[in-house]
Amino acid sequence: MGLPCVYTASVVGIRDAKSTEAPAAMVVLKTGCARTEEQLLREMEGVLTRLELPVRVKVVSSLPLTTSGKPDKLKIKAALEEAQG
């Protein structure tokens, strides 16, 4: 997606009241950058369509990884759904 302060991110589908699933993102910021979840969502609005826009963004220091070093989508999904309430 190419946001200036995003080092890496992972997007998963989470349960949503409006539809069966909606995108949600877990984001790691570049060193020295500071962004709130709301600021990131506003930046994404200029890049993504309304359907692609995450319903939830969580800023973390690192993504949970599998033993092979890939983002652990199950842990990411669980953390985003828990944070959503």
N, CA, C and O atoms as CSV, one atom per row, in Angstrom:
chain,resi,resn,atom,element,x,y,z
A,1,MET,N,N,0.831,-1.186,0.000
A,1,MET,CA,C,0.000,0.000,0.000
A,1,MET,C,C,0.869,1.240,0.000
A,1,MET,O,O,0.485,2.241,-0.604
A,2,GLY,N,N,2.024,1.221,0.650
A,2,GLY,CA,C,2.962,2.310,0.529
A,2,GLY,C,C,2.746,3.520,1.413
A,2,GLY,O,O,3.041,4.633,0.977
A,3,LEU,N,N,2.249,3.369,2.626
A,3,LEU,CA,C,2.145,4.510,3.533
A,3,LEU,C,C,3.538,4.832,4.077
A,3,LEU,O,O,4.298,3.916,4.392
A,4,PRO,N,N,3.881,6.103,4.193
A,4,PRO,CA,C,5.253,6.488,4.525
A,4,PRO,C,C,5.770,6.004,5.875
A,4,PRO,O,O,6.971,5.767,6.003
A,5,CYS,N,N,4.932,5.848,6.871
A,5,CYS,CA,C,5.403,5.444,8.201
A,5,CYS,C,C,5.216,3.956,8.490
A,5,CYS,O,O,5.560,3.498,9.580
A,6,VAL,N,N,4.684,3.198,7.544
A,6,VAL,CA,C,4.429,1.778,7.792
A,6,VAL,C,C,5.628,0.943,7.361
A,6,VAL,O,O,6.023,0.950,6.195
A,7,TYR,N,N,6.203,0.219,8.330
A,7,TYR,CA,C,7.321,-0.686,8.047
A,7,TYR,C,C,6.792,-1.978,7.437
A,7,TYR,O,O,7.265,-2.423,6.391
A,8,THR,N,N,5.801,-2.578,8.106
A,8,THR,CA,C,5.162,-3.787,7.595
A,8,THR,C,C,3.756,-3.874,8.172
A,8,THR,O,O,3.441,-3.231,9.174
A,9,ALA,N,N,2.922,-4.673,7.531
A,9,ALA,CA,C,1.543,-4.830,7.993
A,9,ALA,C,C,1.004,-6.173,7.531
A,9,ALA,O,O,1.519,-6.788,6.597
A,10,SER,N,N,-0.044,-6.607,8.209
A,10,SER,CA,C,-0.749,-7.818,7.809
A,10,SER,C,C,-2.243,-7.535,7.904
A,10,SER,O,O,-2.710,-6.953,8.883
A,11,VAL,N,N,-2.979,-7.945,6.896
A,11,VAL,CA,C,-4.425,-7.718,6.854
A,11,VAL,C,C,-5.132,-9.068,6.867
A,11,VAL,O,O,-4.776,-9.983,6.126
A,12,VAL,N,N,-6.147,-9.168,7.733
A,12,VAL,CA,C,-6.946,-10.391,7.829
A,12,VAL,C,C,-8.425,-10.006,7.843
A,12,VAL,O,O,-8.768,-8.842,8.048
A,13,GLY,N,N,-9.278,-10.970,7.627
A,13,GLY,CA,C,-10.713,-10.744,7.733
A,13,GLY,C,C,-11.175,-11.042,9.153
A,13,GLY,O,O,-10.822,-12.077,9.718
A,14,ILE,N,N,-11.963,-10.139,9.731
A,14,ILE,CA,C,-12.522,-10.364,11.065
A,14,ILE,C,C,-14.039,-10.261,10.998
A,14,ILE,O,O,-14.595,-9.672,10.070
A,15,ARG,N,N,-14.699,-10.843,11.996
A,15,ARG,CA,C,-16.160,-10.764,12.056
A,15,ARG,C,C,-16.592,-9.309,12.170
A,15,ARG,O,O,-15.970,-8.512,12.872
A,16,ASP,N,N,-17.663,-8.984,11.470
A,16,ASP,CA,C,-18.156,-7.614,11.458
A,16,ASP,C,C,-19.679,-7.633,11.533
A,16,ASP,O,O,-20.327,-8.494,10.938
A,17,ALA,N,N,-20.243,-6.682,12.265
A,17,ALA,CA,C,-21.694,-6.624,12.424
A,17,ALA,C,C,-22.404,-6.287,11.108
A,17,ALA,O,O,-23.541,-6.708,10.894
A,18,LYS,N,N,-21.739,-5.527,10.224
A,18,LYS,CA,C,-22.369,-5.092,8.977
A,18,LYS,C,C,-22.325,-6.159,7.889
A,18,LYS,O,O,-23.202,-6.216,7.027
A,19,SER,N,N,-21.292,-7.007,7.936
A,19,SER,CA,C,-21.152,-8.068,6.939
A,19,SER,C,C,-20.565,-9.291,7.639
A,19,SER,O,O,-20.297,-9.262,8.840
A,20,THR,N,N,-20.374,-10.336,6.897
A,20,THR,CA,C,-19.827,-11.534,7.532
A,20,THR,C,C,-18.370,-11.356,7.919
A,20,THR,O,O,-17.954,-11.828,8.977
A,21,GLU,N,N,-17.585,-10.684,7.084
A,21,GLU,CA,C,-16.180,-10.401,7.377
A,21,GLU,C,C,-15.790,-9.056,6.803
A,21,GLU,O,O,-16.334,-8.606,5.794
A,22,ALA,N,N,-14.837,-8.424,7.466
A,22,ALA,CA,C,-14.323,-7.140,6.998
A,22,ALA,C,C,-12.820,-7.126,7.228
A,22,ALA,O,O,-12.329,-7.812,8.124
A,23,PRO,N,N,-12.074,-6.351,6.427
A,23,PRO,CA,C,-10.627,-6.308,6.609
A,23,PRO,C,C,-10.235,-5.574,7.895
A,23,PRO,O,O,-10.873,-4.602,8.301
A,24,ALA,N,N,-9.165,-6.072,8.521
A,24,ALA,CA,C,-8.570,-5.435,9.693
A,24,ALA,C,C,-7.065,-5.564,9.548
A,24,ALA,O,O,-6.574,-6.560,9.017
A,25,ALA,N,N,-6.324,-4.556,10.021
A,25,ALA,CA,C,-4.873,-4.533,9.807
A,25,ALA,C,C,-4.114,-4.434,11.116
A,25,ALA,O,O,-4.514,-3.717,12.033
A,26,MET,N,N,-3.006,-5.170,11.187
A,26,MET,CA,C,-2.038,-5.040,12.268
A,26,MET,C,C,-0.807,-4.419,11.625
A,26,MET,O,O,-0.280,-4.942,10.643
A,27,VAL,N,N,-0.349,-3.297,12.184
A,27,VAL,CA,C,0.673,-2.475,11.539
A,27,VAL,C,C,1.884,-2.279,12.449
A,27,VAL,O,O,1.740,-2.028,13.645
A,28,VAL,N,N,3.076,-2.397,11.868
A,28,VAL,CA,C,4.328,-2.060,12.549
A,28,VAL,C,C,4.843,-0.786,11.898
A,28,VAL,O,O,5.019,-0.733,10.681
A,29,LEU,N,N,5.085,0.239,12.706
A,29,LEU,CA,C,5.568,1.524,12.187
A,29,LEU,C,C,7.083,1.525,12.037
A,29,LEU,O,O,7.787,0.790,12.730
A,30,LYS,N,N,7.577,2.354,11.126
A,30,LYS,CA,C,9.019,2.535,10.966
A,30,LYS,C,C,9.577,3.229,12.200
A,30,LYS,O,O,8.870,3.982,12.869
A,31,THR,N,N,10.840,2.976,12.499
A,31,THR,CA,C,11.507,3.606,13.628
A,31,THR,C,C,11.445,5.119,13.479
A,31,THR,O,O,11.743,5.662,12.415
A,32,GLY,N,N,11.055,5.792,14.557
A,32,GLY,CA,C,10.974,7.247,14.553
A,32,GLY,C,C,9.643,7.804,14.105
A,32,GLY,O,O,9.410,9.007,14.224
A,33,CYS,N,N,8.764,6.965,13.595
A,33,CYS,CA,C,7.438,7.423,13.163
A,33,CYS,C,C,6.434,7.215,14.283
A,33,CYS,O,O,6.512,6.252,15.045
A,34,ALA,N,N,5.504,8.128,14.363
A,34,ALA,CA,C,4.419,8.011,15.339
A,34,ALA,C,C,3.108,8.288,14.623
A,34,ALA,O,O,2.931,9.349,14.024
A,35,ARG,N,N,2.202,7.344,14.685
A,35,ARG,CA,C,0.878,7.487,14.093
A,35,ARG,C,C,-0.129,6.806,15.007
A,35,ARG,O,O,0.148,5.750,15.576
A,36,THR,N,N,-1.291,7.413,15.142
A,36,THR,CA,C,-2.379,6.748,15.846
A,36,THR,C,C,-3.132,5.893,14.830
A,36,THR,O,O,-2.937,6.011,13.621
A,37,GLU,N,N,-3.993,5.037,15.356
A,37,GLU,CA,C,-4.801,4.210,14.470
A,37,GLU,C,C,-5.693,5.079,13.591
A,37,GLU,O,O,-5.907,4.773,12.418
A,38,GLU,N,N,-6.213,6.166,14.165
A,38,GLU,CA,C,-7.075,7.073,13.405
A,38,GLU,C,C,-6.297,7.771,12.286
A,38,GLU,O,O,-6.815,7.935,11.181
A,39,GLN,N,N,-5.069,8.179,12.564
A,39,GLN,CA,C,-4.248,8.821,11.532
A,39,GLN,C,C,-3.960,7.851,10.393
A,39,GLN,O,O,-4.017,8.231,9.224
A,40,LEU,N,N,-3.650,6.603,10.729
A,40,LEU,CA,C,-3.393,5.604,9.690
A,40,LEU,C,C,-4.628,5.371,8.828
A,40,LEU,O,O,-4.527,5.257,7.606
A,41,LEU,N,N,-5.795,5.300,9.466
A,41,LEU,CA,C,-7.030,5.114,8.694
A,41,LEU,C,C,-7.273,6.278,7.747
A,41,LEU,O,O,-7.692,6.067,6.609
A,42,ARG,N,N,-7.017,7.504,8.195
A,42,ARG,CA,C,-7.188,8.670,7.311
A,42,ARG,C,C,-6.219,8.601,6.126
A,42,ARG,O,O,-6.592,8.927,4.999
A,43,GLU,N,N,-4.975,8.177,6.380
A,43,GLU,CA,C,-4.009,8.040,5.286
A,43,GLU,C,C,-4.442,6.948,4.309
A,43,GLU,O,O,-4.253,7.085,3.101
A,44,MET,N,N,-5.015,5.876,4.824
A,44,MET,CA,C,-5.463,4.776,3.968
A,44,MET,C,C,-6.648,5.178,3.100
A,44,MET,O,O,-6.816,4.658,1.997
A,45,GLU,N,N,-7.472,6.103,3.594
A,45,GLU,CA,C,-8.640,6.548,2.826
A,45,GLU,C,C,-8.238,7.124,1.478
A,45,GLU,O,O,-9.001,7.029,0.516
A,46,GLY,N,N,-7.057,7.718,1.390
A,46,GLY,CA,C,-6.606,8.276,0.125
A,46,GLY,C,C,-6.035,7.246,-0.832
A,46,GLY,O,O,-5.782,7.554,-1.997
A,47,VAL,N,N,-5.826,6.011,-0.347
A,47,VAL,CA,C,-5.180,4.978,-1.146
A,47,VAL,C,C,-6.117,3.814,-1.470
A,47,VAL,O,O,-6.047,3.231,-2.552
A,48,LEU,N,N,-6.995,3.484,-0.518
A,48,LEU,CA,C,-7.853,2.311,-0.667
A,48,LEU,C,C,-9.300,2.696,-0.971
A,48,LEU,O,O,-9.742,3.802,-0.659
A,49,THR,N,N,-10.023,1.767,-1.583
A,49,THR,CA,C,-11.457,1.977,-1.790
A,49,THR,C,C,-12.180,1.753,-0.465
A,49,THR,O,O,-11.595,1.219,0.478
A,50,ARG,N,N,-13.426,2.150,-0.389
A,50,ARG,CA,C,-14.214,1.998,0.833
A,50,ARG,C,C,-14.322,0.531,1.247
A,50,ARG,O,O,-14.303,0.229,2.440
A,51,LEU,N,N,-14.433,-0.375,0.291
A,51,LEU,CA,C,-14.536,-1.804,0.603
A,51,LEU,C,C,-13.216,-2.387,1.094
A,51,LEU,O,O,-13.209,-3.355,1.854
A,52,GLU,N,N,-12.101,-1.805,0.665
A,52,GLU,CA,C,-10.778,-2.290,1.073
A,52,GLU,C,C,-10.337,-1.707,2.416
A,52,GLU,O,O,-9.459,-2.268,3.071
A,53,LEU,N,N,-10.926,-0.606,2.827
A,53,LEU,CA,C,-10.517,0.103,4.034
A,53,LEU,C,C,-10.762,-0.761,5.276
A,53,LEU,O,O,-11.876,-1.242,5.479
A,54,PRO,N,N,-9.736,-0.960,6.106
A,54,PRO,CA,C,-9.922,-1.774,7.313
A,54,PRO,C,C,-10.932,-1.144,8.274
A,54,PRO,O,O,-11.017,0.078,8.394
A,55,VAL,N,N,-11.688,-1.997,8.950
A,55,VAL,CA,C,-12.607,-1.526,9.977
A,55,VAL,C,C,-11.857,-1.343,11.300
A,55,VAL,O,O,-12.348,-0.680,12.213
A,56,ARG,N,N,-10.669,-1.935,11.392
A,56,ARG,CA,C,-9.862,-1.866,12.610
A,56,ARG,C,C,-8.395,-1.852,12.219
A,56,ARG,O,O,-7.971,-2.598,11.336
A,57,VAL,N,N,-7.619,-0.995,12.886
A,57,VAL,CA,C,-6.159,-0.958,12.719
A,57,VAL,C,C,-5.545,-1.023,14.104
A,57,VAL,O,O,-5.945,-0.281,15.001
A,58,LYS,N,N,-4.581,-1.902,14.278
A,58,LYS,CA,C,-3.881,-2.019,15.563
A,58,LYS,C,C,-2.399,-1.831,15.301
A,58,LYS,O,O,-1.807,-2.546,14.493
A,59,VAL,N,N,-1.795,-0.856,15.993
A,59,VAL,CA,C,-0.362,-0.606,15.876
A,59,VAL,C,C,0.350,-1.459,16.913
A,59,VAL,O,O,0.002,-1.427,18.093
A,60,VAL,N,N,1.343,-2.219,16.477
A,60,VAL,CA,C,2.120,-3.100,17.356
A,60,VAL,C,C,3.602,-2.908,17.099
A,60,VAL,O,O,3.993,-2.335,16.081
A,61,SER,N,N,4.433,-3.388,18.026
A,61,SER,CA,C,5.885,-3.266,17.853
A,61,SER,C,C,6.433,-4.329,16.907
A,61,SER,O,O,7.461,-4.115,16.265
A,62,SER,N,N,5.750,-5.480,16.815
A,62,SER,CA,C,6.143,-6.531,15.874
A,62,SER,C,C,4.947,-7.434,15.609
A,62,SER,O,O,4.062,-7.578,16.452
A,63,LEU,N,N,4.935,-8.034,14.438
A,63,LEU,CA,C,3.872,-8.967,14.084
A,63,LEU,C,C,4.181,-10.331,14.686
A,63,LEU,O,O,5.343,-10.732,14.734
A,64,PRO,N,N,3.153,-11.055,15.150
A,64,PRO,CA,C,3.403,-12.440,15.560
A,64,PRO,C,C,3.764,-13.262,14.326
A,64,PRO,O,O,3.121,-13.147,13.283
A,65,LEU,N,N,4.790,-14.085,14.455
A,65,LEU,CA,C,5.279,-14.862,13.319
A,65,LEU,C,C,5.163,-16.358,13.584
A,65,LEU,O,O,5.187,-16.806,14.730
A,66,THR,N,N,5.036,-17.122,12.499
A,66,THR,CA,C,5.062,-18.580,12.595
A,66,THR,C,C,6.517,-19.017,12.746
A,66,THR,O,O,7.427,-18.191,12.685
A,67,THR,N,N,6.731,-20.306,12.942
A,67,THR,CA,C,8.101,-20.826,13.067
A,67,THR,C,C,8.906,-20.640,11.785
A,67,THR,O,O,10.137,-20.639,11.820
A,68,SER,N,N,8.220,-20.482,10.653
A,68,SER,CA,C,8.922,-20.259,9.390
A,68,SER,C,C,9.161,-18.771,9.109
A,68,SER,O,O,9.694,-18.418,8.057
A,69,GLY,N,N,8.766,-17.894,10.052
A,69,GLY,CA,C,9.030,-16.466,9.910
A,69,GLY,C,C,7.975,-15.676,9.156
A,69,GLY,O,O,8.175,-14.497,8.864
A,70,LYS,N,N,6.858,-16.310,8.838
A,70,LYS,CA,C,5.770,-15.616,8.142
A,70,LYS,C,C,4.766,-15.097,9.166
A,70,LYS,O,O,4.661,-15.648,10.262
A,71,PRO,N,N,4.016,-14.026,8.817
A,71,PRO,CA,C,2.999,-13.527,9.755
A,71,PRO,C,C,2.014,-14.629,10.136
A,71,PRO,O,O,1.500,-15.339,9.271
A,72,ASP,N,N,1.758,-14.765,11.433
A,72,ASP,CA,C,0.838,-15.776,11.941
A,72,ASP,C,C,-0.581,-15.213,11.871
A,72,ASP,O,O,-1.040,-14.526,12.783
A,73,LYS,N,N,-1.264,-15.520,10.766
A,73,LYS,CA,C,-2.595,-14.966,10.502
A,73,LYS,C,C,-3.606,-15.343,11.582
A,73,LYS,O,O,-4.488,-14.543,11.895
A,74,LEU,N,N,-3.503,-16.530,12.154
A,74,LEU,CA,C,-4.460,-16.935,13.188
A,74,LEU,C,C,-4.297,-16.086,14.447
A,74,LEU,O,O,-5.291,-15.647,15.026
A,75,LYS,N,N,-3.061,-15.852,14.875
A,75,LYS,CA,C,-2.817,-15.018,16.054
A,75,LYS,C,C,-3.193,-13.565,15.776
A,75,LYS,O,O,-3.736,-12.883,16.645
A,76,ILE,N,N,-2.907,-13.097,14.572
A,76,ILE,CA,C,-3.251,-11.717,14.204
A,76,ILE,C,C,-4.768,-11.538,14.217
A,76,ILE,O,O,-5.282,-10.560,14.760
A,77,LYS,N,N,-5.473,-12.486,13.617
A,77,LYS,CA,C,-6.934,-12.420,13.586
A,77,LYS,C,C,-7.507,-12.444,14.998
A,77,LYS,O,O,-8.403,-11.660,15.311
A,78,ALA,N,N,-7.008,-13.322,15.851
A,78,ALA,CA,C,-7.504,-13.413,17.230
A,78,ALA,C,C,-7.259,-12.100,17.987
A,78,ALA,O,O,-8.135,-11.632,18.714
A,79,ALA,N,N,-6.084,-11.514,17.819
A,79,ALA,CA,C,-5.770,-10.249,18.518
A,79,ALA,C,C,-6.651,-9.111,18.022
A,79,ALA,O,O,-7.100,-8.288,18.820
A,80,LEU,N,N,-6.906,-9.048,16.725
A,80,LEU,CA,C,-7.743,-7.978,16.186
A,80,LEU,C,C,-9.214,-8.148,16.580
A,80,LEU,O,O,-9.901,-7.165,16.855
A,81,GLU,N,N,-9.691,-9.390,16.605
A,81,GLU,CA,C,-11.074,-9.618,17.026
A,81,GLU,C,C,-11.240,-9.328,18.514
A,81,GLU,O,O,-12.269,-8.792,18.926
A,82,GLU,N,N,-10.236,-9.676,19.328
A,82,GLU,CA,C,-10.292,-9.397,20.756
A,82,GLU,C,C,-10.282,-7.888,21.003
A,82,GLU,O,O,-11.026,-7.392,21.849
A,83,ALA,N,N,-9.447,-7.167,20.273
A,83,ALA,CA,C,-9.353,-5.719,20.432
A,83,ALA,C,C,-10.634,-5.022,19.988
A,83,ALA,O,O,-10.970,-3.950,20.491
A,84,GLN,N,N,-11.350,-5.636,19.041
A,84,GLN,CA,C,-12.589,-5.050,18.539
A,84,GLN,C,C,-13.699,-5.155,19.582
A,84,GLN,O,O,-14.604,-4.322,19.633
A,85,GLY,N,N,-13.615,-6.183,20.403
A,85,GLY,CA,C,-14.615,-6.333,21.472
A,85,GLY,C,C,-15.706,-7.172,21.060
A,85,GLY,O,O,-16.634,-7.404,21.835
